[in-house]
Amino acid sequence: MIGYLEGQILHFESDGIVLLVEKTGYEILVNPRMLETLKSRDHDAISLYIFHYQTERQPKPVLIGFESLDDKQFFQAFITVDAIGPMKAIKAMTRSTGEIARAIEQKDVSFLTGLAGVGKRTAEKIIATLHGKVEKFIGHDRLPEQETSGQIPADLLDISSQVTEVLIEQLGHSPTSAQRMIKDAFERNPDISTPEGLFDEIYQEGR
């Protein structure tokens, strides 16, 4: 069983990557959010925790990669839900582990039905199975830009969070794009103190 790999991204596929590890290329599935994040960053090397999936019905080994052990552990909890197997689960994880865990603990059916392939009945099954069991994953997220820089002042994280939600939910930006826009806005104008001011700075070039 493969549980961890370190290597270089050889190339990207529609639903994952080929990771070159000592002259051997491993096809690894990753969730859509992580795939977009990897494409937006330059990597000399990356390390992934691996979920190795192989059954009688799925005889071809499938490797699913995660950037943190928390994400892998949440995924393993997620697939205990009836009717959510590994392949469906990885495609459904279009939002961060912390966001999904928070929605489960808050019994937010509306949020969960926004995940790829998750209908109302499945969302209710997710809550029934995992409520009270995934609280530890809330708050473990690190947004892409926050991983590599402390550009956003700590006292403005709430403003950043509000604007991020609007950019993603209402204006259709990806999480990676939204975080980059916010970071750039703070770099141009560190005196921003309100959500309105942050929006004005983000879109200043478009006016």
C-alpha positions as CSV (number, residue, x, y, z in Angstrom):
1,M,0.0,0.0,0.0
2,I,1.3,3.5,-0.9
3,G,0.7,6.0,1.8
4,Y,3.0,8.9,1.0
5,L,4.9,10.2,-2.0
6,E,7.3,13.0,-2.8
7,G,8.2,14.1,-6.2
8,Q,7.8,16.6,-9.1
9,I,4.7,17.2,-11.1
10,L,5.4,15.8,-14.5
11,H,2.1,17.0,-16.0
12,F,-1.5,17.8,-15.2
13,E,-4.5,15.7,-16.2
14,S,-8.2,16.6,-16.2
15,D,-8.7,15.2,-12.7
16,G,-5.3,14.9,-11.3
17,I,-1.5,14.8,-11.9
18,V,1.3,12.5,-12.9
19,L,3.9,12.7,-10.1
20,L,7.4,11.8,-11.0
21,V,9.1,9.9,-8.1
22,E,12.6,8.6,-8.9
23,K,12.0,8.0,-12.6
24,T,8.5,6.5,-12.0
25,G,5.4,8.4,-12.8
26,Y,2.3,7.9,-10.6
27,E,-1.1,8.9,-11.7
28,I,-2.8,10.5,-8.8
29,L,-6.3,11.9,-8.5
30,V,-6.8,15.1,-6.5
31,N,-9.9,17.1,-5.7
32,P,-10.9,20.0,-8.1
33,R,-9.9,22.7,-5.6
34,M,-6.5,21.2,-5.0
35,L,-5.9,20.7,-8.7
36,E,-6.5,24.4,-9.3
37,T,-4.3,25.4,-6.5
38,L,-1.4,23.2,-7.8
39,K,-1.8,24.7,-11.2
40,S,-1.4,28.2,-9.8
41,R,1.8,27.6,-8.0
42,D,5.4,26.8,-9.0
43,H,6.8,23.6,-7.5
44,D,10.3,22.2,-7.3
45,A,8.7,19.3,-5.4
46,I,5.6,18.4,-3.7
47,S,4.6,15.8,-1.0
48,L,1.3,14.1,-0.9
49,Y,-0.5,11.8,1.5
50,I,-2.0,9.0,-0.5
51,F,-5.2,7.0,-0.2
52,H,-4.8,3.7,-2.1
53,Y,-8.1,2.5,-3.4
54,Q,-8.5,-1.0,-4.9
55,T,-11.4,-3.4,-4.6
56,E,-12.9,-6.4,-6.6
57,R,-15.2,-4.0,-8.4
58,Q,-12.3,-1.5,-8.9
59,P,-9.3,-3.9,-9.6
60,K,-7.2,-1.1,-11.1
61,P,-5.3,0.6,-8.2
62,V,-6.4,4.2,-7.8
63,L,-4.2,6.7,-5.9
64,I,-5.8,9.8,-4.4
65,G,-3.6,12.5,-3.1
66,F,-3.9,15.1,-0.3
67,E,-1.6,17.9,0.8
68,S,-2.2,17.3,4.5
69,L,-2.9,14.3,6.7
70,D,-6.0,16.2,8.0
71,D,-7.4,16.3,4.5
72,K,-6.8,12.6,4.0
73,Q,-8.4,11.7,7.4
74,F,-11.4,13.8,6.6
75,F,-11.8,12.1,3.2
76,Q,-11.6,8.7,5.0
77,A,-14.5,9.9,7.2
78,F,-16.4,11.3,4.3
79,I,-16.4,8.0,2.4
80,T,-18.1,6.2,5.3
81,V,-21.3,7.9,4.3
82,D,-23.7,5.5,2.5
83,A,-23.5,5.9,-1.3
84,I,-20.4,8.1,-1.2
85,G,-17.5,6.1,-2.5
86,P,-13.9,7.4,-3.0
87,M,-14.5,8.4,-6.6
88,K,-17.6,10.4,-5.8
89,A,-16.1,11.9,-2.7
90,I,-13.0,13.3,-4.4
91,K,-15.1,15.0,-7.1
92,A,-17.4,16.3,-4.4
93,M,-14.7,18.1,-2.5
94,T,-14.9,21.3,-4.4
95,R,-14.7,23.3,-1.2
96,S,-12.1,23.1,1.6
97,T,-12.1,20.4,4.3
98,G,-12.8,23.0,7.0
99,E,-15.8,24.5,5.1
100,I,-17.3,21.1,4.5
101,A,-16.8,20.0,8.1
102,R,-18.3,23.3,9.3
103,A,-21.4,22.8,7.1
104,I,-21.8,19.2,8.5
105,E,-21.6,20.4,12.1
106,Q,-24.0,23.3,11.4
107,K,-26.4,20.9,9.5
108,D,-26.2,23.2,6.5
109,V,-28.0,21.2,3.8
110,S,-27.9,24.1,1.4
111,F,-24.1,24.3,1.5
112,L,-23.6,20.6,1.0
113,T,-25.9,20.4,-2.0
114,G,-23.6,22.9,-3.6
115,L,-20.8,20.3,-3.7
116,A,-20.4,18.5,-7.0
117,G,-22.7,15.4,-7.3
118,V,-24.4,15.9,-3.9
119,G,-28.2,16.2,-3.8
120,K,-30.5,16.9,-0.9
121,R,-30.9,13.3,0.1
122,T,-27.2,12.7,0.0
123,A,-26.5,15.9,2.0
124,E,-28.9,14.7,4.7
125,K,-27.1,11.3,4.8
126,I,-23.8,13.1,5.2
127,I,-25.1,15.1,8.1
128,A,-26.8,12.0,9.7
129,T,-23.5,10.0,9.5
130,L,-20.9,12.6,10.3
131,H,-22.5,15.2,12.5
132,G,-20.5,15.4,15.8
133,K,-17.6,13.6,14.3
134,V,-15.8,16.1,12.1
135,E,-15.6,19.2,14.3
136,K,-11.8,18.7,14.7
137,F,-11.3,19.5,11.0
138,I,-12.9,23.0,11.3
139,G,-10.3,25.7,11.2
140,H,-7.5,23.4,9.9
141,D,-7.6,25.0,6.4
142,R,-4.9,27.1,5.0
143,L,-5.9,29.1,2.0
144,P,-3.5,29.0,-0.9
145,E,-2.0,32.5,-0.5
146,Q,-2.0,32.3,3.3
147,E,0.3,29.2,3.1
148,T,3.1,31.1,1.5
149,S,2.7,34.6,3.0
150,G,1.4,36.6,5.9
151,Q,0.4,39.5,3.7
152,I,-3.1,39.8,5.1
153,P,-3.0,41.5,8.5
154,A,-4.5,39.4,11.3
155,D,-7.0,42.0,12.4
156,L,-8.4,42.2,8.8
157,L,-9.0,38.5,8.3
158,D,-12.7,38.9,9.0
159,I,-12.9,41.5,6.2
160,S,-10.9,39.2,3.9
161,S,-13.2,36.3,4.7
162,Q,-16.4,38.4,3.9
163,V,-15.0,39.6,0.6
164,T,-13.7,36.1,-0.3
165,E,-17.2,34.6,0.1
166,V,-18.7,37.3,-2.2
167,L,-16.0,36.9,-4.8
168,I,-16.6,33.1,-4.9
169,E,-20.3,32.7,-4.2
170,Q,-21.7,35.7,-6.0
171,L,-19.1,36.8,-8.6
172,G,-17.9,33.3,-9.7
173,H,-14.2,33.6,-8.9
174,S,-12.2,30.5,-7.9
175,P,-10.9,30.3,-4.4
176,T,-7.3,30.7,-5.7
177,S,-8.2,33.7,-7.8
178,A,-10.1,35.4,-5.0
179,Q,-7.3,35.0,-2.5
180,R,-4.8,36.3,-5.0
181,M,-7.0,39.4,-5.7
182,I,-7.3,40.1,-2.0
183,K,-3.6,39.7,-1.3
184,D,-2.7,42.0,-4.2
185,A,-5.2,44.6,-2.9
186,F,-3.7,44.6,0.6
187,E,-0.2,44.9,-0.9
188,R,-1.3,48.0,-3.0
189,N,-3.1,49.6,-0.1
190,P,-2.3,48.4,3.5
191,D,-4.7,51.0,4.9
192,I,-7.8,49.1,3.8
193,S,-10.2,48.8,6.8
194,T,-13.6,47.8,5.5
195,P,-15.1,45.3,3.0
196,E,-16.2,48.2,0.8
197,G,-12.7,49.5,0.7
198,L,-11.3,46.2,-0.1
199,F,-13.7,45.8,-3.0
200,D,-12.8,49.3,-4.3
201,E,-9.1,48.4,-4.3
202,I,-9.7,45.0,-6.0
203,Y,-11.6,46.5,-8.8
204,Q,-9.7,49.8,-9.1
205,E,-8.1,48.8,-12.3
206,G,-11.4,48.1,-13.9
207,R,-12.8,51.6,-13.3
